[in-house]
Amino acid sequence: MLQPSDKSNRAPEPGAAVTGRAWLMLALATAGFALNFWAWALLSPLAPRLQDSLDLSSFQQSLLVAVPVVVGSLGRVPVGALTDRFGGRVMFPLVSVTTIVPVLYLGLAGHSSLAGLLIGGFFLGIGGTSFAVGVPFVSAWFPPERRGLAIGVFGAGMGGTAISALTTVPLVDAHGMANPFLITSAALAVYAVTAALLLRDAPGRTVPAESLARRLAATFRLGITWQASALYAVAFGGYVAFSVYLPTYLKTGYGLAQADAANRMAGFVLLAVAMRPVGGWLSDRIGPVRVLAGTLAFVVAGAFAQSFTPGLVPAGTLAFLAMAAALGAGSGAVFALVALLTPANKVGSVTGVVGAAGGLGGFLPPLVMGALYGAYGSYAVGLVLLALVAAAALAYTATGVRRGAARRVPAAQPN
């Protein structure tokens, strides 16, 4: 049975210097996360085209982009626990190789029917579990006071969805439906080999001896698991929802061409990605609770303003950019909170549960938006609901989360 390493080879302590190898591991993990998220998001930019070619309803189109999200979300729970046990050195190549199978299936055969797309999309969700591999892997390489920044940088790998948004439609137009799927598969294969050769788990990584079931049960008893899950469902869930549904929203609500809508979605994603490390960095300095409160206030304002469907330039664009920045920074702050308050040997398990909550938070809104638009011909009600949910999360952050963090963090540490 594997046991924790001895004290001569322990993980970084508070105040320890960050090594060059730690930064290399962070870069490799971020690249793997980005590539797997690229694969995870391949169907979203093609949803309007597939709706037209397969004569899908608004709900069927929403279901098509939501299935990979929910599978990738729920899969983070066991994958996070397995990462605690086997480490990122094993799990990153394994997740990447496994994701190649549905990517090839969708590119070569599965895109010709709704059933094939749903089956392929179900297994495509495996790529979304890579997040639960990277957070504990990166966290173990950095001392506590630098983990917010490190995990924020890793979280910027969610920009893989921007790669998909910018490249998928042009590649299909130029070379046919299979092309982006074949390219993504090749990239995943190269990364899997590279990761197997170069990735190393942090010295002193704590390896749990308990069974998977007992570790998950212990994870669910931690208060931070539920606090972070609720907040991440709003922050990252909002990001995922917009990243998969924004092309449809802009095409339907504003009459934009598919390529223009995809490019604007990429801009939303890139800003959110850029702000995620900023959220982690700010959390290291002023505390994650303060960062979360500020970002959620911006989400409330942006969603409420957009519910009136203002002109896209400048009001609508500003509302979406404000929400993108806030959701990105808020996502980084949530995992700064996780890294600060979670026992070292449970970071993977907690990350899996919290990551699942975030992904599930992104699963429901596209379905709701599609159903509401089908019923009322407007997205206003859906955006008002987003504003109300963000307001509730803001109130919870200012009360329960703040009190919980104050009890568990030394007085010298901002919260």
N, C-alpha and C positions, 0 to 999 in steps of 0.2 A: 504493500500500500504506500502511495506517495505521501510524504510528510513535508511540512514546511522546512525551508532551508535554515541552517544554523545562523547564529548571530554574526558570524564573520562575513556573511554574504547577504546581508539584509537589504530591504528596499530603502529608497531615499528617506531620510529623516527630515523633519522641519529644519529649514535653513541650509540644507545640503545644496551643493552646486549641481547644476544640470550638466550632464556629460554630453559630449558630441554624439555618442551612440544613442542616447535618449532622443535627440533631435532627429537622427536618422530613422529610428523606429517610428517616431511620430510621422515623418514624411511618408514612409512606406505604408503605414496604416491609413493615412489620409488618402493616398492614391488608391488603395484597395477599396476603401469606402466609396470614393467617387466613381470608380469603375462599376462596382456593384449597383450603386444607385442609378448610374446611366442605364444599365440593363433593366433595372426595376421600373424605370419611367418610360420605356420605349413605346408603350401603347398610348400614352396620353396625347402626344402631338398628332397621332394618327386617328384619334377618336372622331373628329368631324369627317374625315375622309371615309372611315369605315362606316359611319352612320349613313352617309350617302350611298356607298357601294352596296351595303347589306340591308338598306332600308330599315335602320334601327329606330326605335322610339327614343325619346329623351331619357326615359328611365333605363332602357337597355344600354344606351351609350354611357350613362353614369355608372351603371353596374360594371361595364367593361373596364373602366379605369379604376374602379373601387376595389375589385377583387384582388389584384396584386397588393394593394395597400393593406387590406385586412389580413391576408395570409402572411405578408412580411411582418406585420405587427404582432400577431399572435405567436408566430415562430420565434420572436425574440426572447420569449420567456424560456423555452428549453435551450435555445442557443446561448443565451447569457449564462445559464447555469452550467452548460457544458464548457463554456470558456473559463469559468472559475476552476473547473476540474482539469481541463487539458491545455489551456492557454491559447493565446492568439496565434502562436507559431503553427499550431495544428489547425485551428478553426478557420483562419483567414483563407489558406489555400483550399480547404475543404468546401467552404461556402462558395468560393469563386468557381471551382470546377463544377459543382452541382448546378450552379446557375446557368452554365453554358447549355445544358440540355434543353430547358424550355425556350431559351433564346433561339436556338437552332430550329426547334420545332415550330415556333411562331413564324420565323422567317421563311421556312421552306414549305410548310404545309398548313399550319394552324390558323392563318389569317383569312382563310376563304369562307369561314362560317362563324356564326356567333358561338356555337358550341365549342369549336376548336379554339377560338379566342379565349373563352372562359376557362377551358382546361389549361391552355398554355399560360394564361394570366395567373391561374392558381399557383402553378409551380414557379412562375416568374417571381412570385412573392419571396422566394428564398433569398434573392438578392437583397431584399430589404432587411434581412436579419443581420447583415454585416455590421450594423450599428452596435448591436449588443456584443459583438466581438471586440470592436475597437476601443470602447470606453474603458473597460477594465484593463485591457492591454496597455493603453496609453497611461492611464492613471497610475499603474504600478511603476512606471519609469520616472515619474516626477514627484518632487516633494509637495506636501499639501498646499503650500502657499503659491505654487505655480500650476496647480492642476486646473484651475479655472481657465487660464489662457491655453494650456495644452489641449484640454478637451474641446475648447472653443475652436482651436485651429483644426483639430480632427473633425469636428462637426461641420467645418466648411466643406468637407467632402460631399455634403448633400448637394453641392453644386453640380454633381453628376447629372442631376435632372436638367440643369441648364444646357449641358452638352447635348442631351437628348433633344431638348426643345429647339436648339439651334441647328442641329445636323440631320435629324431624322427625316423631316419632310423634304429638304433639298436632296438628300441621298436617294429617297424613294423616287422623286421626280426625275432625277438624272439617270438612275441605274436600276430601278425596279424595287419592288417591295422587299426582296430578300436582303438587299445590300446593307442597310444599317444593322440588321441582326447578325449578318456574317462578320462585319467589322467589330461589333461589340463582342462577339464570341471569341474572336482572335485576341482582342485586348485582354479579356478575362483569362484566356489560356496563358498568355505571356506573363500576366501578373501572378497567376497561381504558381508558375515555375519560379519566378523571382522571389516570391514570398517564402516558398519552401526552402530556398537556398539562403536567404538573407535575414529573415525575421528571427528574432530571439526574444524570449520572454525575459522580463526584468529579473535581475538577481534578487533573491529573497522573496520571490512571489509566493504568497501564502496559498497553499493548495488544500482545499477542504477535504476532510476524510469522510464526512457524512454522505449518505445516499442523496440522490437527486431529489427525491420526495421530501426528505427531512430538511434539506437546504431551502427548497421552495417554501415549505411551511414556515421556516424561521424567517424567510424574507417577507412573507405576508404579515408577520407579526410586528415588523418594524414600522414605526410611525412615518419615517422618511419615505418609505415605499409609497404610501397612500398620498402623502402631501405632494411629492414630486409627480406622481402619476396624474393627479388632478390638474396641476399646473401645466404639465407637458401636453396633456390632451388638448389644452387650449392653445399653447404657444406653437408647438411643433404640429399639432393637428391642424391648426389654421394654416400653417405654411404648406403642409401636404395637400390640404383641400384646394388651396389656390393654385398650387403648382400643377395639379392634375386637371382642375376644372376651369382655370382661367382662359385657356384658348376657346373653350365652348362658350363661356360667359361673354367674352369679347366678340365672338362671331355672332352670337345670338342677340345680345343686348345692344351692341353698337354697330353691327353689320360689317365688321372687319373681315378682310380676306384671311384665309387660313394661315398663310405664311406670316402676315403682319401680326395676327393674334399670337402665334407661336413665338415670334421675336419679342413681343411685349411681355409675354410670360417669362421668357428667359431673362429679361431685365429685372422683373420682380424677384426671380430666383437668385440672380447674381447679387442683388442688394442684400437679400436675406442672408445669403452665404457670407458676404463680406462682414455683416454685422454680428454673426455668431461669435467669432473670436473676440470682437469688441465687447460683447456681453460677458464673456468669460473673463476678459481682462479687467473690466470694471468690477466684476464680482470679487476678484482678488483684492481690490482696493477699497471699495465702499460696501461690500457685502452683497450677496445674491438677492436677499429679500428686497433691498432698496431698488436694485436693478429691475427685478420682476414687477414691482409696483409701478415704476415709471413706464415700462414697456406696455404693460396691460392698459394703462391709461391712454396711450397712443392708439392701441387697437380699438378701444371703445370709441374714441373720437373718429378714427378713420372709417370704421364700419358704419357708424351712424350717418356720417356725411355721405358715404357712397350709397346708402339706402335710398337717397333721393334721386339716384341716377343722374348726377350732374353731367355736363359736357365732359368728354374724355380729356380735352385739353382746355385749361390746365387742371381743373378741379378734380376730375376723376383720376387722372394720373398721380396727382399729389396725394390723394387719399390712399391709393394702392401702394405708392412708394413708402408712405408713412407706416402702413401696416406691414409691409415687407421688412423694413428696418426694425420695427418693434418685435415682430415675430421671430426674426433671426436672433436679435440680442436676447430676447426672453428665453429662447431655446438654449442658448449658451449659459444663461444664468441658472436654469433649472439643473443642469448637470454640474455646474460649479457647486450648487447646494448638495447634490448627491455625493460628489467627491469629498465634500467637507464633512458630511454627517454620517456616511455609511461605513461600517467596519470593512477593513481591507479585503477580507476573504469573502465578502458578500457583494462587492461592487458589481460583478458580472450578473448575479441573480437580480439585484435591484435594478440594474440597467435594463435587463430583459423585460421586467414587468413595466417599468416606466416607459421604455421604448414602445412596448405594446400599447400602452395607454395613448401615447402620442400618435401612433399610426392609426389606432381605432378612432381617435379624435379626428383624423383626416378622412376616415372611411364614410362617416355618416353625412357630413355636409354636402358632398357632391350628389348623393342620393336625394337629400332634402331639397337642394337647389333645383335639381332636375324635376322633382315632383311638384314643387311650388310653381316653377315656371310653366309646367304643363297645365297646372290647374288655373293659374291667374295671369299668365303671360307677363310676369314681372318677377324680378329677383329681390324686390324691396323687402319682403317679409323675411327672407333668408338672411339678409344682411342685418336687419334689426335683431334677429335672434342671435347672430354672432356678437353684436354689441352687448346684448343682455348677458350672454354667457361670459364674455370678457369682464364685464362689470362685476359679476358674481365672483370670478376668480380674483379680481383686484381686491374685493372686500375680504375674501378668505386669506389672501396674502398679507394684508394689513393687520389681520387679527390672529387666526390660528397658526399660520406658518411663522409669523414673526415671533409669537410666544414660544413655539416649539424650538425654533432655532436659538433663541436666547437662552433656553434651558440647557442646550447641548453644546454650545460654543463658548469658550472662555471669554471673559469680559473684554480682553484685549482684541479679540477678533471681531471686526464689523459684521453686522448681519442685517 
